[in-house]
């Protein structure tokens, strides 16, 4: 029988053969049809041909190194039976299959335009020619050798070398007999010959439980969704005009008990969803659940952008959670992190021995603040990888939106860098033009394929047109976090009320630009960590004043133009700042002040959703008007809200001091009864109960440019929401 050249055997033994398909599998050599198999560690190997009575096992001849050969009838199907120290296996030969990824798959991946990438790269269960197994495929253009290692081959990097496809450097191998649940990684050798740390799969759809770092073959999605009506309604809706109140939650710590258990998606389905319904939130925003090696990063340093974290259960349990949220009328938004990734050696860092996903130059590729690596979104393959991840979460798990993290850090080349520490763009500017193009493409594709799903930018600067449509030169996001409003108002409320009247611009300034973008008002996790204290702890005064200030702040937030986002614990006035490792500090049932804050948030959600004037023109100047913005002596503010231009329906009046304001006159455009729809000082919220009963009737006394006015009692550190009663209109 023709012998394989010693150089080929040596390279197989070393796990370095550049083209294993050229020597393994079926070959005709000097007129002899034979099968070669590379099975180091095997005790005995047979070539099995035929079926039924024709089935025949022929011993394969080994050379002592792991290479086995046997003649095989030309064209005959065959399997390889192997006696291992731990048992016997019989499978098809991985090296008997031809090219498996199509030319279109290869081309689209190279162009960064394969947006179903997770169904091609990664580990995908396949049936090829009637044989079940897993097709592994990975992008590693600068590697000289790639092999699959896993629990199915004893983690032997010699056993399953992959085939490199011509073009963009994608490696593939179909391994028969592997089922869902198998654990694997990739063993790569750099072009220099250096053996790299084994790498987790960038396209893995499931992972081992951290701190273990293996990728896991995921089962084909077979979840039976029941949310067709929800998706259809979402696709028809206008999110900009719809009410949107979002509860931001770190699921693991929200479920964490005093004994340290994290909980699971099924527990979140049973506990979190009813709570969201009870509180009246329209959406829940999940802090990143893409798999991440370090829990203390809260998910903001992920390494598996296609895999729900194993900490909370399998992917199908997450799908079940989303489906139940939709059944309960709750949208699900995911924090998604395309800006950077950690440098853990099993991850994306220098994946094939080069800066593949990141920039080579640390002035572009290393994030100083977070000690992470920055995605090179100017590279087509990386851009396609990220966009495919975004679409994967929306399409596979039916998510209603993505809150895109750290957008500002991507838009500016000099973000958090000193002179000389950054590289200008080709025009000499600080703008990251590649990131601009990336966001425009991302948002265009989400708009085209997302069936009404939204994107929300965490963008903290004055970059113009973040929510302007792409075809008008904008970035194309649906919403942008209003970080300026958050900083201004928190600074205002931290002041002693004695001085607030002199700092009214902290309240009014946000309205100068409030309609330049589609804003979300965010009180997020970032405001209750790193020594900032809880939202309640930032309020001045004694306990009564602190809780009154908190109720006033939340009521002002809900009455202010813009969608709402509130981090868990703020809805009842948690005392301490949030810790990912601490049990969630649920208030005692008899803690009247915290139960009162919770009741207020519940009523604010109900009022906001039921009152078009409070949400329909959130992003249009026609929906808002100042009535009192300059009363520095009393620190009183008043404004109107409307659902249609020129039709004032709601008046909001806020007293920022602990001094009650009696007989305070507010001019209104419509005569008659103005009902008190909400009073943050009501007794049911833990307040003093000072207010105007059922409301107030107008008097023919001119004020604020109006012929009619109301004489109001404005409670201390209180906010009133008044609605005109058309049935009592005397005009």
C-alpha positions, 0 to 999 in steps of 0.5 A, a space after each residue: 500500500 502506498 505510504 504517506 510521506 513522512 513529512 505529512 505524518 510529522 505535521 499531523 503528529 505535531 498538529 500543524 498540517 496546513 491541508 489535512 483534507 489533502 492526506 486524510 479521507 478517501 484518496 486514490 494513490 498510484 491507482 489504489 483507492 484507500 482511506 486514511 484516518 488520523 486517530 492518535 490514541 486509538 487502540 484499534 481501528 476498522 473500516 466499515 463498508 456496506 449495509 446489512 448482510 453486505 456490511 464488512 469491517 476491514 482492519 486499518 493498518 496503523 503506523 504507530 503514530 495515529 495514522 491508519 490506512 485501509 483500501 476501500 472500494 471506489 465510491 463505496 460509503 464507509 464508516 470508521 469504527 474505533 476502539 478507544 481506551 474508554 470504549 468503541 465509537 463508529 462514525 462517518 469520516 469527517 474528511 469524507 465531506 466536500 466543501 460545505 459552506 457555499 460560495 455565497 456564504 464565503 463571499 457575504 461573510 468577507 463583505 460583512 454582509 452575511 447577517 445570518 452569520 450565526 447559522 453559518 459560522 460557529 457550531 451548527 447542527 447539520 444533517 449532511 447526506 443523511 448523517 447527523 453532526 456539527 458543522 464548525 466554521 470560524 474566521 481566522 485569516 492569519 492562522 496557519 492551522 486551526 483545529 476543533 478541540 472538545 470533550 468529544 475528542 479528548 481535547 486533543 488538538 491533533 484530532 480534528 484539523 480544519 480545512 481553510 477555504 480560499 478567500 477571507 480565511 474561514 476554516 470549516 469542518 463537519 464532525 459527525 456524531 456530535 450532538 447538542 451540549 458538546 463543549 468545544 474550543 478552537 486550537 489555532 497556530 499563528 502564521 509565525 508558528 506560535 501556538 495560541 491559547 485555545 479560543 472560545 467560539 466568537 459565534 457560539 450560541 451557548 457557553 459553559 457556566 463561568 468561570 469555565 470558558 468553553 463554547 457549547 453546541 446549541 440545539 437548533 431553535 425549536 421554541 414555539 412562540 405565541 407572540 405573533 399578535 404582539 409582533 404584528 402590533 409592534 410593527 404597526 405602531 409608532 414608538 415615538 408617539 407611544 408611551 414608554 416607561 422602562 424598568 432597567 434590571 440586572 436580572 441575576 441580582 434582582 433575583 438574588 436571595 440573601 443566601 446568594 442564589 442568582 435565580 434563573 430565567 424561569 424564576 424571572 418569568 414567575 416573579 419579575 413579569 408579575 412585578 412589572 405588570 403590577 408596577 405598570 412598566 411598558 418595557 423591561 431593559 436587561 443589563 447585558 446578558 450576552 455571555 461575559 467572563 467576569 460577573 463584576 462587569 455587570 455584562 458590559 464586557 461580553 465575549 459571546 455576542 450570540 449567547 445568552 449567559 449560562 448563569 440564568 439558564 439555557 437559551 430556550 428559557 430566555 426565549 420563554 421569558 421574552 414570550 411571556 413578557 409579550 403575553 403580559 404586554 411588556 416589551 423587552 430591551 437588551 443592553 448590547 455592547 458593540 464598543 469594546 471587549 475584554 482581553 481575556 486570552 480565551 476570547 477575541 483578543 489577537 484571535 488568530 495571532 493578529 489584531 483581528 477584531 480590534 485595532 493593531 494601534 493601541 491609540 485606536 484599539 485599547 480603551 484606557 478607561 475600561 482596560 478593554 479592546 475596541 472593535 475595528 468597525 472599519 473592517 468589513 468582517 468585524 462590522 458584519 459580525 456585530 450587525 449580525 449579532 444585533 439582528 440575531 437577538 432581535 430576530 431569534 429572541 423577538 427582542 423589542 429593542 437594543 440599547 446600544 452601550 457607549 455610543 459616544 466612546 465609538 463616535 470620537 477618536 479622542 474619547 477619554 484620550 489626551 493629545 497625542 494618544 489618538 489618531 485623527 481621521 483621514 480628514 484630520 478630525 476627531 470624528 470616527 467616521 467608520 463608527 458613523 457608517 457602522 451605526 447608520 448601517 446597523 439602524 438601517 438594517 434594524 429598520 428593515 428587518 426588525 419588525 418595529 424593534 427600536 434602537 436606543 443610543 447611550 450617547 452623552 455628548 451633543 453629537 448632532 442627529 443621533 435620532 435623525 433618519 439616516 436618509 437625512 444624514 443622521 445616525 438613525 437611532 429611534 431614541 437617545 438617552 438624555 444624559 444632560 437632563 439627568 445630570 442637571 436635575 440630579 444636581 438641582 435636587 442635591 441642593 439645599 431647597 433654600 438655594 434652589 430658586 437661584 439654580 432654576 436653569 438646572 430645571 429649565 435648560 433641558 427644555 432648550 434642546 429637549 426636542 432636538 432628539 427623541 430623548 429617553 430620560 434615564 435614571 440608570 444603574 450608573 447613577 447608583 454605583 461607584 460611591 454615588 449612593 442611591 437615588 434617595 441618599 442624594 436627596 437632602 434633608 431629614 427622612 421626611 424631606 428626602 422621601 418628599 424630594 424623591 417623590 417630587 423628582 420622580 413625578 417631575 420626570 414622568 411629567 417632563 417630555 421624554 420616555 422614561 427609564 428607571 433602575 431597579 430599587 429607585 422605584 421604592 427608594 432603596 437606601 444603599 447604592 446598588 451592588 451586584 453581589 447583594 440581595 435586592 433590598 425589598 422594602 418591608 410591607 410596613 415601611 410606609 414611606 417606601 411603599 408610598 414611593 412604590 405606589 406613586 411610581 405605579 400611579 405615575 405609570 398608569 397616568 402616563 400611559 392613559 394620558 395622551 398629553 403626557 406622551 404623544 408629543 414627547 418629542 415635539 415642541 407643540 406638546 410643551 409650554 412653560 407657564 412659570 419658569 422664573 419664580 426664583 423667590 418661590 422655586 415654583 415651576 409650572 408647564 403645560 402638556 398637550 396631545 395636539 398642537 394648541 390644545 393644553 390639556 395638562 398643567 404641571 405645577 411643582 414646588 421645589 421647597 419644603 414651604 407650602 405655597 398657598 393661593 398660588 395663581 397659575 394662568 390657564 388657557 381654558 376655563 372651568 374645572 381642572 381636576 387634580 389627577 396626581 399629587 405627589 404629597 398625597 397621604 397614600 404616597 407617604 406625604 402630608 396630604 396637602 393639596 386641592 381636593 378634587 381640583 380647582 375652578 378657574 377665576 376671571 383673574 388674568 395671569 401668565 398671559 391668560 384671562 383665566 387662572 387657578 388659585 392653588 395650594 402647592 404642597 411642600 416638595 410636591 408636584 401637582 398634575 391637573 387636567 382640564 375637565 371638558 364636561 365642566 367647561 364653562 366657555 
